[in-house]
Amino acid sequence: MRITDEITLQDWELTETFTRSQGPGGQNVNKVSSAVELRFEAARSPNLPDPVKARLRRLAGRRWTQDGALILRVEETRSQTRNREIARARLAELIVQATKRPKPRIATRPTLASKRRRLDAKSHRAGIKAGRAEPREDP
């Protein structure tokens, strides 16, 4: 399965299992195994660099297993073939997202004017709240 020019997944890395789908569909649901569970052995994949694997793990979230596999379950349509296509497309999309290196954040300092605006707003708000208080009696 070709993802990008540099990344191509081999057949042994992908495992598909078919189960009965949930939800509406009448008698079809009880007879046909149309749901697809696509398992990608991401941690053992020689085609993915380590930084891409780390980003993929973060993107996958709960779909990442303890043994380093990514599991996608698709049961959107009544067609097994269409569900397979959707699962493979989602896997490819996740891997493409993981190949993009996040832009490093450059720490900046607030400007002097923004600091003054913040402090003015705080003192203005404090004045509004002080005006709500009951007047104190002087002894």
C-alpha positions as CSV (number, residue, x, y, z in Angstrom):
1,M,0.0,0.0,0.0
2,R,1.6,3.3,-1.1
3,I,1.3,6.2,1.3
4,T,3.8,8.7,0.0
5,D,6.8,8.6,-2.3
6,E,9.0,7.5,0.6
7,I,6.6,5.4,2.6
8,T,5.1,2.1,1.2
9,L,3.4,-0.4,3.5
10,Q,4.0,-4.1,2.9
11,D,1.2,-6.7,3.1
12,W,2.5,-8.4,6.3
13,E,2.1,-5.1,8.2
14,L,-1.7,-5.0,7.5
15,T,-4.3,-7.5,8.8
16,E,-8.0,-7.2,8.0
17,T,-10.7,-9.0,9.9
18,F,-14.4,-8.8,9.1
19,T,-17.2,-8.9,11.7
20,R,-20.9,-8.2,11.7
21,S,-21.7,-4.6,11.8
22,Q,-23.9,-2.9,14.4
23,G,-26.8,-0.5,13.9
24,P,-29.6,-0.5,11.3
25,G,-29.6,-2.7,8.2
26,G,-32.4,-5.1,8.8
27,Q,-31.7,-8.8,8.2
28,N,-28.6,-7.9,6.3
29,V,-26.9,-7.1,9.7
30,N,-27.4,-10.6,11.0
31,K,-26.1,-12.3,7.9
32,V,-23.2,-10.3,6.4
33,S,-19.8,-9.5,8.0
34,S,-19.5,-6.0,6.6
35,A,-17.5,-4.3,9.3
36,V,-13.8,-4.1,8.8
37,E,-11.1,-4.0,11.5
38,L,-7.8,-2.9,10.0
39,R,-4.7,-3.7,12.1
40,F,-1.4,-2.0,11.2
41,E,1.8,-3.2,13.0
42,A,3.2,0.3,13.2
43,A,5.8,-0.3,15.9
44,R,7.4,-3.1,13.9
45,S,7.1,-1.3,10.5
46,P,10.6,-0.9,8.9
47,N,9.1,1.7,6.5
48,L,8.3,4.4,9.1
49,P,11.0,6.4,10.8
50,D,11.0,6.7,14.6
51,P,9.8,10.3,14.7
52,V,6.9,9.4,12.4
53,K,6.0,6.4,14.7
54,A,6.0,8.7,17.7
55,R,3.7,11.3,16.1
56,L,1.5,8.5,14.8
57,R,1.2,7.0,18.3
58,R,0.1,10.5,19.6
59,L,-2.4,10.9,16.8
60,A,-3.9,7.4,17.2
61,G,-4.7,7.8,20.9
62,R,-6.9,4.9,22.1
63,R,-6.6,3.1,18.8
64,W,-2.9,2.3,19.6
65,T,-2.5,-1.0,21.4
66,Q,0.2,-2.0,23.9
67,D,2.0,-4.1,21.4
68,G,2.4,-1.2,19.0
69,A,-0.4,-1.8,16.6
70,L,-2.9,0.7,15.2
71,I,-6.4,-0.6,15.0
72,L,-9.1,1.1,12.8
73,R,-12.7,-0.2,12.9
74,V,-15.0,0.9,10.1
75,E,-18.7,-0.1,9.9
76,E,-20.2,3.0,8.1
77,T,-21.6,1.3,5.0
78,R,-23.4,-1.9,4.3
79,S,-20.7,-2.8,1.8
80,Q,-17.6,-4.7,3.0
81,T,-15.6,-3.4,0.1
82,R,-16.5,0.2,0.7
83,N,-15.6,-0.2,4.4
84,R,-12.2,-1.6,3.5
85,E,-11.5,1.4,1.2
86,I,-12.6,3.8,4.0
87,A,-10.3,2.0,6.6
88,R,-7.3,2.1,4.2
89,A,-7.9,5.8,3.4
90,R,-8.1,6.7,7.1
91,L,-4.9,4.8,7.8
92,A,-3.1,6.6,4.9
93,E,-4.4,10.0,6.1
94,L,-3.2,9.3,9.7
95,I,0.3,8.4,8.4
96,V,0.4,11.4,6.2
97,Q,-0.5,13.6,9.1
98,A,2.3,11.9,11.2
99,T,4.9,12.7,8.5
100,K,4.3,16.4,8.9
101,R,6.7,17.8,11.5
102,P,5.0,20.3,13.8
103,K,6.2,23.8,13.6
104,P,8.4,24.7,16.6
105,R,6.9,27.3,18.9
106,I,9.0,30.4,19.3
107,A,8.6,31.9,22.7
108,T,7.7,35.6,22.6
109,R,7.3,38.2,25.3
110,P,4.2,40.4,25.7
111,T,4.7,44.0,24.5
112,L,4.7,46.9,27.0
113,A,1.5,48.2,25.6
114,S,-0.3,44.9,26.1
115,K,1.0,44.7,29.7
116,R,-0.4,48.2,30.3
117,R,-3.7,47.3,28.7
118,R,-4.0,44.2,30.9
119,L,-3.2,46.1,34.1
120,D,-5.7,49.0,33.2
121,A,-8.4,46.4,32.6
122,K,-7.7,44.7,35.9
123,S,-7.8,48.0,37.8
124,H,-11.0,49.0,36.0
125,R,-12.6,45.7,36.9
126,A,-11.4,46.1,40.5
127,G,-13.1,49.5,40.7
128,I,-16.4,48.1,39.4
129,K,-16.3,45.3,42.0
130,A,-15.3,47.8,44.8
131,G,-18.3,49.9,43.9
132,R,-20.6,47.0,44.6
133,A,-19.4,46.7,48.2
134,E,-21.4,48.1,51.1
135,P,-19.9,51.4,52.4
136,R,-17.8,51.0,55.6
137,E,-18.5,53.0,58.7
138,D,-15.5,55.0,60.1
139,P,-15.2,54.8,63.9
